Amino acid sequence: MDMPAPNVEVLSYRARIVERLRGALPADAVIDDPTETRAYECDGLVAYRCPPLAAVLPRSTEEVAAVLRICHEEGVPVVPRGAGTSLAGGALPTADSVILGVARMTEVLETDYDNRFIHVQTGRTNLSVTGAVEEDGFFYAPDPSSQLACAIAGNIAMNSGGAHCLKYGVTTNNLLGVTMVLMDGTITQIGGAHLDAGGLDLLGLICGSEGQLGVVTEAWLRILPKPEGARPVLMAFDSSEVAGQCVSDIIKAGVLPVAIEFMDRPCIRACEAHAHAGYPDCEALLIVEVEGSADEIDEQLGLIKQIAAKHEPVELRESGSEEESARIWLGRKSAFGAMGQINDYMCLDGTIPVSELPHVLRRIGEMSKTYGLDVANVFHAGDGNMHPLILFDANTPGELEKCEAFGAEILKLCVEVGGCLTGEHGVGVEKRDLMSAQFSDADIEAQLRVKDVFDPAWLLNPAKVFPLAATETRRAAP
């Protein structure tokens, strides 16, 4: 069968865009070979793929500005990309878009221990920020599970958290300022090397905006002195509901651990097979970690163990060494990779009030039976940031759609009990049409108007965050 001839007009348009980009950037910074652009056709939400028109990899804020200026003049959509670890399709391209990746922007620009900040380019990985300061006794607190790979750019875009966010907060609580490039190429700085900025809280607007308002190229991040010590305790229970109630009681007691992590039986089994962490045979387990001086740790863990004892744990294991602590955390840090070895899955991240944990876990179990799909639960229990992993077979027709419907019901449940659609993964394409479950039409319109101000032509990260119909209406407007 003869293939249709390529559209000469489309090829000419594409060639002009690529030629202009090559004129503004070093030769190796522009990728337009279809074989090579396939690496950018999706992010961590691999169920959806689309090759971009081209991809660019600038090394400086000025080069980012040059790219955006060209794309603005040509009316070309731009999709900002950190490390591509987004689980919500946050970096999914459209066929007419240019991927703007910051992976080559990894420099440490300034470190100031007296004022406790580090100034970095945003292509730097999360873990390497701590790596740059740990020898001097400091660390960067947010620690998403993908911290070995994920970039600060993506952390800012999605307001990422991690296991230790219960005590230290998420990205917005550790972000002091940014350098951001607007769609027309304008370079602006918001906040900076100080605790707080005067005027409107624009930094709070940028953090979590998912690349809708501008491309963040540099960040001033808060760094903290390393704690004197830390110690986890592992607690195993006969049911997920009991484990959830234990979490609620710990928070009610006014104790502030640095982390409370939850895993249920399917996740425990997968982690054991993968990491051999020595987890007990149980329905659910909690990893609770506290930090401070030896006396502070003993006091806090004593209180936590008293609370846990009321729930009759089948095992309670307090770490006695650094090696044992690392082993307790090993399975939890390996959870997503371990689950991926045994099944396709979709990872959600709805957030709920901690007091609703027992109810929500019970309802997820009931929904699992209704949809005929298994669920593994692993999440940051201390702040109610849930990560149900819905297991399905991507090769079975209809299973992906059934999985998505199940996921939508879980996220709606999170909203119903007083939570929200996302804790740290973002809305992306995954939850854009669920926004009306949490926000009224007036709420969404207010958000759309903010986008209008920063990106009037709606060229930045198209078809994300907002209901698709609203996005298309905005882009079609004169």
C-alpha positions in Angstrom: 0.0 0.0 0.0 1.4 3.4 -1.0 2.0 5.9 1.8 0.6 9.4 1.4 3.2 12.0 0.4 4.4 14.2 3.2 2.7 17.5 3.6 5.3 19.9 2.1 3.8 22.9 4.0 4.2 21.1 7.3 7.7 20.0 6.5 8.7 23.5 5.6 7.2 24.9 8.8 9.0 22.3 10.9 12.3 22.9 9.1 12.0 26.7 9.7 11.5 26.2 13.4 14.4 23.8 13.7 16.6 26.1 11.7 15.8 29.1 13.9 16.5 27.0 17.1 19.8 25.8 15.7 20.7 29.4 15.0 20.2 30.3 18.7 21.7 27.3 20.4 24.9 25.1 20.2 24.7 22.4 17.5 24.2 19.6 20.0 21.4 21.3 21.8 18.7 20.8 19.2 17.2 17.3 18.5 14.9 16.8 15.6 15.7 13.3 14.4 12.5 11.2 14.9 14.5 8.3 16.2 16.1 10.5 18.9 12.9 12.5 19.8 11.2 9.2 20.8 13.1 9.5 24.1 10.9 12.5 24.8 7.5 11.1 23.7 6.4 10.4 27.3 7.3 10.7 30.9 6.6 8.4 33.8 3.0 8.0 32.8 4.0 5.7 29.9 0.4 4.8 28.9 0.3 8.1 26.8 2.9 8.9 24.2 3.3 11.5 21.5 6.6 12.5 19.7 7.3 16.2 19.8 8.2 18.4 16.9 11.7 18.8 18.4 13.6 18.8 21.7 16.1 21.4 22.9 18.6 21.1 25.7 19.9 24.5 26.7 22.6 25.1 29.3 21.7 28.6 30.6 18.9 30.9 31.4 19.8 33.0 28.4 19.6 30.1 26.1 16.2 29.2 27.5 15.0 32.8 26.9 16.2 32.5 23.3 14.2 29.3 22.7 11.1 30.8 24.2 11.4 34.0 22.3 11.6 32.0 19.0 8.7 29.8 19.9 6.6 32.7 21.0 7.2 34.5 17.7 6.3 31.4 15.7 3.3 30.4 17.9 4.9 27.0 18.8 3.8 25.4 22.0 6.6 24.6 24.5 6.6 21.7 27.0 9.1 22.2 29.9 10.8 18.9 31.0 13.0 18.2 34.0 14.0 14.5 34.3 10.8 13.1 32.9 9.8 11.3 36.1 6.3 12.8 36.2 3.6 10.2 37.0 0.8 12.4 35.8 1.8 13.1 32.2 3.2 16.5 33.2 5.8 16.5 30.5 3.8 14.7 27.8 4.4 16.6 24.5 1.9 17.4 21.7 2.9 16.8 18.1 3.3 20.5 17.4 5.4 21.3 20.5 9.0 21.7 21.3 10.3 19.9 24.4 12.5 22.2 26.5 14.6 20.0 28.7 16.8 21.4 31.5 18.8 18.2 32.0 22.1 20.0 31.1 21.5 22.8 33.6 23.1 21.2 36.7 25.5 23.8 38.1 25.7 24.9 41.7 25.8 28.7 41.4 26.3 29.7 45.1 26.3 28.1 48.5 25.8 30.2 51.7 26.0 28.2 55.0 25.6 31.3 57.1 22.2 32.1 55.5 21.4 28.5 54.9 20.7 28.4 51.2 22.0 26.9 48.0 21.5 28.5 44.5 21.3 25.9 41.7 20.3 25.5 38.1 17.1 23.5 38.1 18.3 20.6 36.0 20.2 19.4 39.1 18.8 16.2 40.6 17.1 16.4 44.0 19.6 14.0 45.7 22.6 15.8 44.3 21.6 19.0 46.1 22.2 17.3 49.4 25.3 15.8 47.9 26.7 19.3 47.3 26.4 20.3 51.0 26.4 17.1 53.1 30.2 17.1 53.8 29.7 20.4 55.5 26.9 19.0 57.7 23.8 20.2 55.8 21.0 18.7 53.7 18.1 19.6 51.5 14.9 18.3 53.1 12.4 17.3 50.4 13.1 13.7 49.4 10.7 12.2 46.8 11.1 8.5 46.1 12.6 9.4 42.7 15.1 11.7 44.3 18.1 10.0 42.6 16.7 10.9 39.2 14.1 13.7 39.5 15.2 17.3 38.8 14.6 20.4 41.0 12.7 21.9 38.0 10.1 19.1 38.2 10.0 19.3 42.0 9.1 23.0 41.8 6.6 22.4 39.0 4.7 19.7 41.0 5.5 20.9 44.6 7.0 17.5 45.4 7.3 16.1 48.9 8.7 12.8 50.1 9.0 10.6 53.1 10.3 13.3 55.4 7.8 16.0 54.5 5.8 15.5 57.7 8.4 17.4 59.6 10.1 19.5 57.0 7.3 20.2 54.5 7.3 19.9 50.8 9.1 21.9 48.1 7.2 25.2 48.7 8.3 25.2 52.3 12.0 24.9 51.2 12.0 27.2 48.2 13.3 30.8 48.7 13.3 32.1 45.2 13.5 31.4 41.4 14.7 32.7 38.2 11.9 32.2 35.6 11.6 32.8 31.9 8.2 33.9 30.6 6.9 32.6 27.3 7.9 35.7 25.4 11.6 35.3 26.6 11.4 37.8 29.5 13.7 36.8 32.4 12.4 37.6 35.9 13.4 36.8 39.4 10.9 36.1 42.2 12.2 35.9 45.7 15.9 35.0 46.2 18.5 34.5 48.9 16.4 35.7 51.8 13.7 34.2 54.0 10.7 36.0 52.5 9.9 38.5 49.8 7.7 41.6 50.0 4.5 42.1 48.1 2.3 39.4 46.6 3.3 35.8 47.2 4.2 35.1 43.6 6.6 32.4 44.6 3.7 30.4 46.1 1.9 30.8 42.8 4.9 29.5 40.8 5.6 26.5 43.0 3.1 23.8 41.9 2.1 25.6 38.7 3.2 22.6 36.5 5.1 24.7 33.9 1.9 26.7 33.0 3.3 30.1 33.9 7.0 30.0 32.9 10.2 28.0 32.8 12.1 28.0 36.1 15.8 27.8 35.3 17.4 28.6 38.7 16.3 28.2 42.3 17.4 29.3 45.8 16.7 26.4 48.1 16.7 26.3 51.9 19.4 23.9 53.4 19.3 22.7 57.0 21.9 21.4 59.4 21.9 17.6 59.6 20.1 16.4 62.7 22.2 14.9 65.5 20.7 11.5 65.0 17.7 9.6 63.6 16.1 6.3 64.4 13.1 4.4 62.8 10.8 1.9 64.3 8.9 -0.7 62.2 5.4 -1.6 63.4 3.4 -4.5 61.8 -0.4 -4.9 62.1 -3.2 -7.3 61.2 -5.1 -4.9 59.1 -4.7 -1.7 57.0 -7.5 -0.1 58.9 -5.8 -0.6 62.3 -2.5 0.7 60.9 -4.4 3.8 59.6 -5.9 4.3 63.0 -2.5 4.1 64.7 -1.2 6.9 62.3 -4.2 9.0 63.2 -3.6 8.5 67.0 0.1 9.4 66.7 -0.7 12.7 65.0 -3.5 13.4 67.5 -1.0 12.9 70.4 1.0 15.9 69.2 4.1 13.9 68.4 6.0 15.1 65.3 8.0 12.3 63.7 10.1 13.1 60.7 8.3 10.5 58.7 5.4 8.0 58.9 5.3 5.6 55.9 2.6 3.0 55.2 2.8 -0.2 53.2 0.1 -3.0 52.8 0.5 -6.7 52.2 0.7 -6.7 48.4 3.4 -4.0 48.5 5.3 -5.7 51.4 5.4 -9.0 49.5 6.7 -7.3 46.3 9.4 -5.3 48.3 10.5 -8.5 50.1 11.0 -10.4 46.9 12.9 -7.4 45.4 14.9 -6.0 48.2 14.9 -8.7 51.0 14.6 -6.1 53.7 13.4 -8.6 56.3 9.8 -7.2 56.6 7.4 -9.3 58.7 4.5 -11.3 57.4 1.5 -8.9 58.1 -1.3 -7.1 56.5 0.2 -3.6 56.9 3.3 -2.0 58.4 4.3 1.5 59.4 7.8 2.9 59.4 8.0 5.8 61.9 11.2 7.8 62.2 12.1 10.4 64.7 15.3 12.5 65.0 17.2 14.7 67.5 19.6 13.9 70.4 19.6 10.4 71.8 17.4 11.5 74.7 14.9 13.2 72.4 14.7 10.1 70.2 14.2 7.8 73.2 11.4 10.1 74.5 9.6 10.3 71.2 9.8 6.7 70.4 8.7 5.8 73.9 5.5 7.7 73.3 5.0 6.3 69.8 5.4 2.7 71.0 2.9 3.3 73.8 0.3 4.5 71.2 1.1 1.6 68.9 0.8 -1.0 71.8 -2.9 0.0 72.1 -3.4 -1.3 68.6 -1.8 -4.7 69.3 0.9 -4.8 66.7 2.0 -8.2 65.5 5.6 -7.0 65.6 7.4 -3.8 66.8 11.0 -3.5 65.8 13.2 -0.5 66.8 16.4 0.0 64.9 19.6 -0.6 66.9 22.1 0.5 64.3 22.7 2.5 61.1 22.7 -0.8 59.2 19.4 -1.8 60.6 17.9 1.6 59.9 19.0 1.4 56.3 17.4 -2.1 56.1 14.1 -0.9 57.4 14.0 1.9 54.8 15.3 -0.3 52.0 12.0 -1.9 51.1 10.1 1.4 51.3 12.5 3.2 49.0 12.4 0.3 46.6 8.6 0.0 46.5 7.7 1.5 43.2 10.5 -0.4 41.4 9.5 -3.6 43.1 5.9 -3.3 42.1 6.9 -2.5 38.5 8.8 -5.8 38.3 5.6 -7.9 38.9 2.8 -5.8 37.2 1.8 -2.8 35.2 0.3 -0.3 37.6 -1.0 3.3 37.8 0.2 5.3 40.8 -2.2 7.9 42.3 -1.5 10.6 44.8 -4.7 11.9 46.4 -4.4 13.5 49.8 -6.8 13.1 52.7 -7.1 14.2 56.3 -5.2 11.8 58.4 -8.3 11.0 60.5 -9.9 9.6 57.4 -7.2 7.0 56.7 -9.1 4.0 58.1 -12.3 4.8 56.2 -10.5 5.5 52.9 -8.4 2.4 53.1 -11.6 0.3 53.7 -13.4 2.0 50.7 -10.4 1.4 48.4 -10.6 -2.3 49.3 -14.3 -2.4 48.5 -13.7 -0.6 45.2 -11.0 -3.1 44.3 -13.5 -6.0 44.5 -16.0 -4.0 42.4 -13.5 -3.3 39.6 -11.8 -6.6 39.8 -8.3 -4.9 40.0 -5.9 -5.4 42.9 -4.4 -2.4 44.7 -1.2 -2.1 46.6 -1.0 0.8 49.0 2.2 2.6 49.9 2.2 6.3 51.0 3.3 9.1 53.2 0.8 8.4 56.0 1.8 11.3 58.3 0.4 14.0 56.0 -2.3 11.8 54.4 -0.6 11.8 50.9 -1.8 8.4 49.6 -0.2 6.5 46.7 -2.5 3.6 45.8 -1.0 1.5 43.0 -3.7 0.0 40.9 -2.5 -3.2 39.2 -3.6 -4.0 35.7 -2.5 -5.7 32.5 -1.6 -3.2 29.8 -1.8 -5.9 27.1 -5.4 -6.8 27.9 -7.9 -4.6 25.9 -10.0 -2.4 28.2 -7.9 -2.9 31.4 -6.3 0.5 31.1 -9.7 2.2 30.8 -11.0 0.2 33.7 -7.9 1.2 35.8 -8.4 4.9 35.0 -12.1 4.7 36.0 -11.1 3.0 39.3 -8.4 5.7 39.8 -11.0 8.5 39.2 -13.3 7.0 41.9 -10.4 6.9 44.4 -9.5 10.5 43.7 -13.1 11.6 44.0 -13.3 9.8 47.3 -10.3 11.8 48.5 -12.0 15.0 47.7 -15.3 13.8 49.3 -13.6 13.3 52.7 -12.0 16.7 52.7 -8.8 16.1 50.7 -7.6 17.0 47.3 -6.8 15.4 43.9 -3.0 15.6 44.2 -0.4 15.8 46.9 2.8 16.0 44.8 2.5 14.3 41.4 0.5 17.2 39.9 -2.6 17.2 37.7 -0.9 16.9 34.3 -3.1 15.1 31.8 -4.1 12.4 34.3 -6.5 14.5 36.5 -7.3 17.5 34.3 -10.9 16.4 33.7 -11.3 15.7 37.4 -10.6 19.3 38.4 -14.4 20.0 38.5 -14.7 17.4 41.2 -12.7 19.6 43.5 -13.2 23.1 42.1 -16.3 25.1 41.1 -16.6 26.7 37.7 -15.7 30.1 39.4 -12.6 28.5 41.0 -11.4 27.1 37.7 -12.1 30.4 35.9 -9.9 32.3 38.4 -7.1 29.9 37.7 -7.5 30.2 34.0 -7.2 34.0 34.3 -3.9 33.7 36.1 -2.7 31.6 33.2 -4.0 34.3 30.8 -1.7 36.9 32.5 1.5 34.9 32.4 0.9 33.1 29.1 -1.7 35.0 27.0 -1.3 32.8 23.9 -1.5 29.6 26.0 1.6 28.1 24.5 3.2 26.8 27.7 2.6 23.1 28.5 -0.7 22.8 26.5 -3.5 20.4 27.3 -2.5 20.0 31.0 -4.0 20.8 34.4 -7.2 22.4 33.3 -10.2 20.6 31.7 -9.4 20.1 28.1 -12.5 22.0 26.8 -11.4 25.1 28.8 -7.9 24.9 27.4 -9.1 24.6 23.8 -11.4 27.5 24.2 -8.6 29.7 25.6 -6.2 28.7 22.8 -8.8 29.4 20.2 -9.6 32.9 21.5 -8.2 35.8 19.5 
